[in-house]
Amino acid sequence: MAQTIRLPHNQELKVWEKVTLKVGEDKEAGLYSARIEDFINGGIVITNPEYVQGRTLLRDGLTVTVQVTREDAAYEFDSRITQRNGNGASYAILTPPKSIRRVQRRLFCRIDLSSGVDYSVIEQGAVRKDDNGEVVWKKSRTIDVSAGGTLMQTEGEIRRNDLMLVRLELFTEVGLPECVVGICRRASKSDIGHVAGIEFIRAYDLADHLNDTQVKALPACIRRFSDMVQERLSRHLFDRQIELRNKGLL
């Protein structure tokens, strides 16, 4: 029976847990996303890694940094990857970690960011459209942003659990899908007016909130907000946070 891979604080790696593979260093580093399929005596079996970003290519036999993110912290360890083919599918095996490092506390780093954001509330599965069939947007500003969501100003009509289309200027700047579906997790009034904490909904979670017909009626960009896209956003914000810290602005 394969040994259990333990993280610090008596936690364990889990089957189907998402991992990020980093190969290379600095801005040239390549990032790949995969999920754990099984644990064997020879290491960790993962799905065929999918490219996220970067210039360094992942090749058989390379040493990679494996990153695992939890709600309370993120962990990483060094491993060597062996890519395999079998039963009509591609997969890879990572050598077991010799040691595991805790590298940060938050699941998604959050940065203060006042940037343009448009939103449109989804009511009964549909957004409001004008006479030309175009989505009617309301303009506002973000207060802070993470890969998991944003805190933004609203006109006060947003309530907890309301769904909406969200279109951030940041997404366009980074080359991400134009808009995403969000759900309001909290709404309140502050010194600057009404604010709402919005969680971004990944493509495979849309079915928990909308039926197929409703999803197809919304802009196609919402179906492109995947794990890989969220990872790219997370990496961009993390790099931006480091840059601000190096400049003494954090």
N, C-alpha and C positions, 0 to 999 in steps of 0.2 A: 504493500500500500504506500502511496506517495506521501512524503512528509508534508506537514502543513507549513506554509510560509507565514511567519509571524512578523508583524510590524511592531514598532515600539508601543508601550502602554497596553500590551497583551491583546492587540488587535490582529486580525488575520486577513490575508488577501482572499478574495472571493471569486468564484467562478462567475463569468460574465461582467466582472468589474472592468471599467475602462482604464487603460494605461496609455501614457504618451511616451513615445520613444524619441530621444534626442541623440542625433549623431553629429559630431563636429562641435565647433565652439563659436561663440560670439554671434555676429549677424550672419555668418555663413552657415550656421547650424541648420540641419534639416530636422523637421518635426513630423512625426508619424503617429497615427492613432490606431489603436487595436483594442481587443477585448480578450480577457482570459477565458480559455476554453476548458483547460484541465490542468491538473498537477500530476507530474510523473516523476519517477526517481531521477531522471535526467534533467529535470527543470520544470519550466512553466510553458505550457502550450498556449499560443495566442493565435487569434485570427490573422489573416494576411494583413499586414500593416498598410494603412491608407495614408497617402501623402497629405499633409496639412499645409506646410510652408517651408521655405528655406532653400538653400542651394546645395547642401551636401546630400548626396544620394545614399540611401540605405542599401548595403550590399551584404551578401552572405559572409559570415565570419567576423563582421565588425564588432567592436566594443560599443555598446550604447548605454546611455543613461535612461533608466526606466523611471518614470514619474507616476505616482499614484496620488490622487487628490481625494481627501475626505472632507466632511463638513467642518471638522475641528482643526485639520492640519493637512499638509502635503508631505509626501515622503518620496525619496528617490534612492536608487541603488544602481550599481554598475553591473552589466551583464554582457554576455556575448550571444549574438543572434545567429541561428542556423535556419535558413528558409527551406521548406519542404513542400512536396506535392504528393497528394494521395487521395484516392477515392474521388477523383475529379475536382478536388478543391485544393487551394493553396493555404498553407499555414506556416507558422514559425515556432521555434523552440528557443526559449531564453534560459541560459544557465542560471542555477540558483544563486541568490545574492549572498555574498560573504558578510556584508554588513548593510544596514538600512539607515539612512539619514533623514531626520525631520528637517524640512527646509522652510516652511512658512505656516502660519496659523489659519489663514482664511481660505475658504474654498475659492472665492473669486476676489482678487484685490479690487478695491473700490477707490476711484479717484474723484475728487471734486472737479466738475466740468460743467461750465455754463455753455451750452451749445444748443443750436436750433433743433426743435423736435416738433413734428406734426402728429396729431392723433385724431382718430375717428372712432367713436364708441360703436361697438357691435351690439345691436338690439335684436333679439329673437333670431340670432344667427346671421344677421345682415347689417351692412353699414349703410349710412345715408348717402344717396347719390344725387347729383344734380340732373337737369333736364337732358344733358348729353351723356348720362350714364357714368360720369366720373365721380370718384369718391370725394365727399365733402370733408376737407381737413380743417382742423383748428390748429393754429400756430401757438407754440409755447417754447419753454426753455427747460433744459435739464439742470438739475442741481448737482447730482453725482451719477456716475455710471459704473457698472461692473458687467462682467460677461453674463451674469445671471439676470440683470434687470437695471432699472433706472429709477431714481427719485426725481420727479418732475413737477413743475407747476401746472395747475389745471384751473378751469373756470369754476370748479366747485360742484359740478354735476356728477363727478366720478364717485362711485361707491365701492365698497369692498366686494370683491368677486366679479365686478364688471369686466367684460372683455373689450378689447379695443385693438385697432390697427395702430402701430407705432412706427413712425418713419424718422430716424435720427440722421442728422447731418454727418455724424461720426461714421455711420455705416458706409455712406458714400465715399468718404475720405479714405477709408481702409479697404474699400473694394468688396464689401459684404452685401448680401441681399438688401434690396432697397427698403423693405419693411418687414415687420414681424408681428405676430399676434402676441399681445400681452394681457395679463390678468392683474387686476388691482388687488394687492395684498393688504394695503392699508391706505386710508385717506384721512387727512386731518387739515386743520387750519393753523398756519404759523404766522410769524411776523411779516412774511412776504406774501401771504395769501394762502389759497388752497394748494395743497401738495398731495401727490399720490405716489406710493411705492409700487412700481410695476415689475412683475416677473415676466421675462421672455419665455414663450412656449416653443419648445423644439418641435420640429415637424412630426416626429413619431408620437408626440403627446397631444397633437391637435384633436385626435379622435376622442379624447377624454372630455372635450369641451364643445365640439361641433360635429355634426354628422357629415357624411361624404358630400352631399349636395351643397351644404353650407360652405365647406372648405373649398370646393371647386368654384364657387361663386366669388370668392375673395381673390385678390391679386396672387398670381402664381408664386411671387417671391416668398410668401410665407412658408411654402413647402420646401424651401432651400435652407431654412435655418436648422441645420443639423448639428450633431456633436462636433464635427470637424469645423464648422463655421464658428461655433461657440468657443472652440479651442483657439482658433485664430484671433477672435476678439479678446479672449482672456490673455493671450500672449502679447497682443498689442498694448493692452492696458497695463500689464505687468512691466513691459519695457518702458512705457511712458512714465510709470511711477518711478522706476529706477533712474530715468533721465532727470526727472524733476528733483529727486533726492540728491543726485550728483551735483545739480545746480544750486542746492541749498534752498529749494523752494518747498520742501516737505520736511 
